[in-house]
Amino acid sequence: MLAVERRIKVLERIAADQAVEVSSLAREFGVSEMTIRRDLRRLDRDGFVRRTYGGATTRVVRSAGAFEVTQSARMLHHAHEKRRIAMRAAELTADARVMFIGVGSTVEQFARLAAPRDGLLVITQSLVVASLLGTRRVSVIMAGGMVRQDELSCVGPAAVECVQRYNTDIAVIGAAGVSARRGITDLDDQEAGVIRAALEKTERIIVLADGSKFGDVALSTVVPRSSPTRAPTRSRSSASPARGSRSSWSNQKRPRAARSSRSRWCHDVPAP
């Protein structure tokens, strides 16, 4: 079992039992207690659990009688890359005064790492992002609407109307797919609709995506490939996964980007 798979199982176990002991997890997964302690230390660092003496307790919220661990588990995949992407995005947005922040696991990492400061206003549809920033030195406007339980994000006409009110310096968004054929895409059409509305009112777009997203096409287009002022550009030499031309962008002026490996991507994209 890979380490990330074991951590997901550990997270699910903690979510179900609310508290676990290192010794019982070690027996269950057939690994040493030291290995489990490293797993719990990593999960605690990333905000998923709270370590206690000899074990850990949950930070996962109970929803409708069951624990929702989908989003937390997804954060564990490519966690190192997502953290590095988020760190670079925090640098790129250091001077922003009004910012839209979207949804997704990498975007949530960005919200955790973004430096709080007076005068910063954030508009978001994500309850997770709002909770991460709302108790810090940041003003937050929550785009209301119908809450998607699996993502804890607001969608629908009310959310669209809210984000359309505000002109932003920067929009920071995630991506379920990044394709040369279809552009930036999302899994949910209602969620994508809110993001599209926000992008119409911003000066710059920063897209955060790890290498697993390249070449994929999700249900709904957020930034079309045919939009030259919004489409990020990738050179063949820096394509994240080995998927050939499907993951490369061409015929565009190359924007500023943060890349230091084949599996990390943070693009700064000008908006119209």
ABEGO torsion letter per residue (X at the ends): XBAAAAAAAAAAAAAAAGBBBAAAAAAAAGBBAAAAAAAAAAAAAAGABBBBBGBBBBABBBBGGBBBAAAAAAAABGAAAAAAAAAAAAAAAAABABBBBBBEAAAAAAAAABBBBBGBBBBBABAAAAAAAAABBBBBBBBBEBBBAAAGBBBEAAAAAAAAABBBABBBBBBABBBAAAEBBBABAAAAAAAAAAAAABABBBBBBBAAABGBBBABBABBAABAAABBBBBAAABABBAEAAABBBGBBBBBBBBABAABBBBBBBBX
